[in-house]
Amino acid sequence: MILPFESEFSPELIPDPVRTGEEIPVIITAAEEILEAVVAAMNSGYQNSKANIVFNIVDHLKSLEARLCETDDFDCASTKGIVRGAGNQNNYIGFLDFKKEAIKKLGMRANTCSFNPVMIVANLMEWKHQNITSQLEHWMELNAQEDLYSKTLAESITTPPLLIVFYKHHSSIDPMWHVRHLGATGAGNRYSPQFVKSAKLLHWNGHSKPWSRTSSFTEVWDKWYIQDPTGIFHPVQKHTGDK
């Protein structure tokens, strides 16, 4: 995808011919203040794929619901379950309070490795067929009443209901599809440049973002950055260097 203003800043980029084939919808949620970061992610995804990708940026629930209704008729390849998650990060006991009766009744093993729901591939037809949204809402509402989540939970509170609903109903994808913690202190020592360049998806979770002064592997992100024509968004490390 070449945005209307992109060629002005990157003359070497030539618009692709029209892509054909079934559309693959990609939904992205993001705050307005990091919109340029989203554009960089979209640019990277599109340039590295030959598929007919269509990006949808949503900022509220109604937009997301409408888009899911429009795109739930595409044929997804089936997997062992509905969802494929990138990597086992923690045990279930780190997310749920196994002393609570509602959790005990589920018969889940507390030491089961949890998948990381930040990066998943979902079969939307099965999602709707099995009424997954209602199941997730049930556990969120029950947690509000009975406080089912672990007291030591440091991750997103949206993770526990996903782990419950997809217990033993998911399969793993290659961990290279989600290389995390690039925004954490010491990330530059944890991963080699070769490893990062071979990854499929990079996640700068942590305090340091690729548009900041202190982040590691900013050169990888810079490759896909497109200058904001309005001048509102300025990557700190790039903006400082320009001065």
C-alpha positions as CSV (number, residue, x, y, z in Angstrom):
1,M,0.0,0.0,0.0
2,I,1.4,3.4,-1.0
3,L,-0.4,6.1,0.8
4,P,-1.2,9.3,-1.3
5,F,1.5,11.3,0.3
6,E,4.2,8.6,0.6
7,S,5.8,9.0,-2.8
8,E,6.6,12.6,-2.0
9,F,8.9,11.5,0.7
10,S,10.0,8.2,-0.8
11,P,10.4,8.7,-4.6
12,E,11.9,5.2,-5.0
13,L,8.6,3.6,-4.0
14,I,6.3,2.8,-6.9
15,P,2.7,2.0,-6.3
16,D,1.9,-1.7,-6.6
17,P,-0.4,-3.0,-9.3
18,V,-3.9,-3.8,-8.1
19,R,-3.9,-6.9,-6.0
20,T,-6.4,-9.5,-6.8
21,G,-7.8,-12.5,-4.8
22,E,-9.9,-12.7,-1.7
23,E,-9.6,-9.8,0.7
24,I,-7.9,-10.5,4.0
25,P,-9.2,-8.1,6.6
26,V,-6.8,-6.9,9.2
27,I,-8.3,-4.9,12.1
28,I,-6.1,-2.6,14.1
29,T,-7.0,-0.6,17.2
30,A,-4.9,2.3,18.2
31,A,-5.0,5.7,20.0
32,E,-4.9,8.7,17.7
33,E,-1.6,9.9,19.2
34,I,0.3,6.9,17.8
35,L,-1.4,6.8,14.4
36,E,1.9,7.2,12.6
37,A,3.2,4.1,14.4
38,V,0.2,2.2,13.1
39,V,0.9,3.5,9.6
40,A,4.4,2.1,9.9
41,A,3.0,-1.3,11.0
42,M,0.6,-1.2,8.0
43,N,3.3,-0.3,5.6
44,S,5.5,-3.1,6.8
45,G,2.7,-5.7,6.7
46,Y,1.6,-4.7,3.2
47,Q,5.1,-4.5,1.7
48,N,6.0,-7.9,3.0
49,S,2.9,-9.7,1.7
50,K,1.6,-10.5,-1.7
51,A,-1.9,-11.0,-0.4
52,N,-4.9,-8.7,-0.9
53,I,-4.8,-7.2,2.6
54,V,-7.3,-4.6,3.6
55,F,-6.6,-2.7,6.8
56,N,-9.3,-1.4,9.1
57,I,-8.5,1.1,11.9
58,V,-11.2,1.2,14.5
59,D,-11.5,3.4,17.6
60,H,-14.7,2.2,19.1
61,L,-16.6,-1.0,19.6
62,K,-19.4,-0.3,17.1
63,S,-16.8,0.0,14.3
64,L,-15.3,-3.3,15.3
65,E,-18.7,-5.1,15.5
66,A,-19.7,-3.8,12.1
67,R,-16.5,-4.9,10.5
68,L,-16.7,-8.4,12.0
69,C,-20.3,-8.8,10.6
70,E,-19.1,-7.8,7.2
71,T,-16.1,-10.1,7.1
72,D,-17.3,-13.2,8.9
73,D,-18.1,-15.1,5.7
74,F,-14.5,-15.7,4.4
75,D,-13.2,-19.2,4.5
76,C,-10.5,-19.8,7.1
77,A,-8.3,-22.8,7.1
78,S,-9.3,-24.9,10.1
79,T,-6.8,-25.5,12.8
80,K,-6.8,-27.7,15.9
81,G,-9.0,-25.1,17.5
82,I,-10.5,-21.7,16.7
83,V,-7.5,-19.7,17.8
84,R,-3.8,-20.0,17.3
85,G,-1.6,-18.2,19.9
86,A,2.0,-17.1,19.7
87,G,4.0,-18.8,22.3
88,N,3.5,-20.1,25.9
89,Q,4.4,-17.3,28.2
90,N,3.1,-18.1,31.7
91,N,1.1,-20.7,33.6
92,Y,-2.6,-20.4,34.2
93,I,-2.2,-20.0,37.9
94,G,-0.5,-16.6,37.2
95,F,-3.8,-15.3,35.7
96,L,-6.6,-17.1,37.6
97,D,-7.4,-17.7,41.3
98,F,-7.7,-21.4,41.5
99,K,-9.2,-21.2,45.0
100,K,-12.4,-19.8,43.6
101,E,-15.2,-22.3,43.1
102,A,-16.1,-21.1,39.6
103,I,-12.5,-21.8,38.5
104,K,-12.3,-25.1,40.3
105,K,-15.4,-26.4,38.5
106,L,-13.7,-25.9,35.1
107,G,-11.2,-28.7,35.9
108,M,-8.2,-26.8,34.4
109,R,-4.7,-27.6,35.5
110,A,-3.1,-24.7,37.2
111,N,0.4,-25.4,35.8
112,T,-0.9,-25.4,32.2
113,C,1.2,-23.1,30.0
114,S,-0.8,-20.1,28.8
115,F,-0.7,-18.9,25.3
116,N,-0.1,-15.2,24.6
117,P,-3.3,-13.7,23.3
118,V,-1.7,-10.5,22.2
119,M,-1.0,-12.2,18.8
120,I,-3.6,-14.7,17.7
121,V,-5.1,-15.9,14.4
122,A,-8.8,-16.6,14.8
123,N,-11.3,-18.5,12.6
124,L,-14.2,-16.0,12.7
125,M,-16.7,-18.4,11.4
126,E,-16.1,-20.7,14.3
127,W,-15.9,-17.8,16.6
128,K,-19.5,-16.8,15.7
129,H,-20.7,-20.4,15.5
130,Q,-19.5,-21.2,19.0
131,N,-20.7,-17.8,20.4
132,I,-17.2,-17.0,21.7
133,T,-18.0,-13.3,22.4
134,S,-20.8,-14.2,24.8
135,Q,-18.6,-16.7,26.5
136,L,-15.9,-14.1,27.1
137,E,-18.5,-11.6,28.3
138,H,-19.8,-14.2,30.8
139,W,-16.4,-14.6,32.4
140,M,-15.7,-10.9,32.5
141,E,-19.1,-10.2,34.2
142,L,-18.5,-13.1,36.6
143,N,-15.1,-11.8,37.5
144,A,-16.6,-8.4,38.3
145,Q,-18.9,-10.2,40.8
146,E,-16.5,-12.9,42.2
147,D,-13.0,-11.5,41.6
148,L,-11.7,-14.6,39.7
149,Y,-8.4,-13.3,38.5
150,S,-5.1,-13.8,40.2
151,K,-4.1,-11.2,42.8
152,T,-0.6,-11.2,41.2
153,L,-1.9,-10.5,37.7
154,A,0.4,-8.0,36.0
155,E,-0.8,-8.6,32.5
156,S,-3.9,-7.2,30.8
157,I,-7.2,-8.2,32.5
158,T,-8.5,-9.2,29.1
159,T,-6.2,-12.2,29.1
160,P,-7.9,-14.5,31.8
161,P,-11.3,-14.9,30.0
162,L,-9.5,-15.8,26.8
163,L,-7.4,-18.4,28.6
164,I,-10.6,-19.9,30.1
165,V,-12.6,-20.0,26.9
166,F,-9.7,-21.4,24.8
167,Y,-8.4,-23.9,27.3
168,K,-7.1,-26.8,25.2
169,H,-8.8,-25.3,22.2
170,H,-5.9,-23.6,20.6
171,S,-2.7,-24.5,18.8
172,S,0.7,-22.8,18.7
173,I,2.2,-20.8,15.9
174,D,5.8,-20.2,15.3
175,P,7.2,-17.9,18.1
176,M,9.0,-15.9,15.4
177,W,5.5,-14.5,14.7
178,H,5.7,-12.6,17.9
179,V,9.1,-11.5,19.2
180,R,8.2,-9.5,22.3
181,H,9.8,-7.2,24.9
182,L,11.8,-5.1,22.4
183,G,10.8,-2.0,24.5
184,A,12.1,-3.5,27.7
185,T,15.4,-2.5,29.3
186,G,18.2,-4.7,28.0
187,A,16.4,-5.8,24.8
188,G,19.5,-5.0,22.8
189,N,21.4,-7.6,24.8
190,R,18.6,-10.2,24.8
191,Y,18.3,-10.5,21.0
192,S,20.8,-10.3,18.2
193,P,20.3,-8.1,15.2
194,Q,20.1,-11.2,13.0
195,F,17.4,-12.7,15.2
196,V,15.3,-9.6,15.1
197,K,15.6,-9.3,11.3
198,S,14.4,-12.8,10.8
199,A,11.3,-12.4,13.0
200,K,7.9,-12.2,11.4
201,L,6.3,-9.7,13.9
202,L,8.1,-7.4,16.3
203,H,6.5,-6.1,19.5
204,W,8.1,-3.1,21.3
205,N,6.1,-3.7,24.5
206,G,7.7,-2.0,27.5
207,H,8.5,1.7,28.2
208,S,10.8,2.2,25.2
209,K,9.1,2.6,21.8
210,P,10.9,2.5,18.5
211,W,10.2,6.2,17.9
212,S,11.9,7.1,21.2
213,R,15.5,7.9,22.1
214,T,16.1,4.8,24.2
215,S,14.6,1.9,22.3
216,S,16.6,-0.9,20.7
217,F,16.5,-1.9,17.1
218,T,15.0,1.4,16.0
219,E,16.7,1.0,12.6
220,V,14.3,-1.9,11.8
221,W,11.3,0.3,12.5
222,D,12.7,3.3,10.7
223,K,12.7,1.2,7.5
224,W,8.9,1.3,7.4
225,Y,8.3,4.8,8.9
226,I,6.5,7.3,6.7
227,Q,6.9,10.9,7.6
228,D,3.7,12.6,8.8
229,P,2.7,15.2,6.2
230,T,0.9,17.2,8.8
231,G,4.0,17.5,11.0
232,I,2.1,16.5,14.1
233,F,3.9,13.2,14.8
234,H,7.7,13.3,15.3
235,P,9.7,10.2,16.3
236,V,11.9,11.6,19.0
237,Q,15.1,9.8,17.8
238,K,14.5,10.8,14.2
239,H,13.3,14.3,14.9
240,T,16.3,14.9,17.2
241,G,18.7,13.6,14.6
242,D,17.3,16.0,12.0
243,K,18.2,18.9,14.2
